[in-house]
């Protein structure tokens, strides 16, 4: 994951591209469009779980839900 010079969080544009790539590969592997499922105001679902796991492994700070929703909007607009 590209980072700012020195230590710190990935640039927002890099995080956006990264989330978009995860959405693309999620679709490629599963054959399903990435979605966020909301149950009693709690967001979840397979795509969000995947993105959450990847963020955790790579120690990326930030809102998984907002990145997932934004990536889904961009994914759907490219159809």
Secondary structure, DSSP 4 states (H G I P E B T S, - for coil): ----SSSSPPPHHHHHHHHHHHHHHHHHHHSS----EEETTEEE-HHHHHHHHHHHHTT--S-HHHHHHHHHHHHHHT-
